[in-house]
Amino acid sequence: MAEEPVRAVVAGPDDHDLAGALEAAGATVSRIDGVVSAATLRQAGIDAADLLVITDVEEATGIPIAKEENPDVRTVTYADRSLPEFVAGVADLAVDPALLDAEAVASELVETSTVA
């Protein structure tokens, strides 16, 4: 029986093309280009997502909303700036693009989401 692909929601400008790297690693990706809200998260399929990737810390308020909609979703920020304190404890992982490129992050996220 074939494994289902990892489902990821990517929110933000994605200057490093993490969404493309996730797709190349075998994930199914939906995107949120505007404001991250309960409505846009639902529209992007957060209820069935394995991953929520935020590429703009200004949209980090979407992390607790996503966890409310889907407590099992793994939340990741891939951004140059640090997360605001009020949401840092809720995010599962924060990665600086200066330390790891999009391909390495995508490969690890897809691999660990498939195992989980």
C-alpha positions, 0 to 999 in steps of 0.5 A: 500500500502506497503512503499518502503524501505529506500535506503542507500549508505554506503561508507567506512570501516564501522567498527561499521557495520552501514550497517548491522544495516540499513539492520536490520532496513529495509533499502536496502543498497548498499556499496562503498568500495573504493574511493567515486567519482561521478562514484562510487556514481552513480554505488551505486545508489545515484540518488535514495538513501534516505541516504548517510552514510560516515564512513571515513571522508577521503571520505567526499569529496563525500558529495557535489558530492552526493548532486549534483547528488541527492539534496534530499539525506540526508548525514550522517557521522558516524565516530570517527573523525570530518569532514573537515571544507570545507564539514561540512556545507554540511553534514546533520548529523554527529554522533560519534560512541562513543556516539550512537551505530549503531543500534540506529543510523540506527533505527533513520535514517530509521524511519525519512527517512520513515516519510519524 
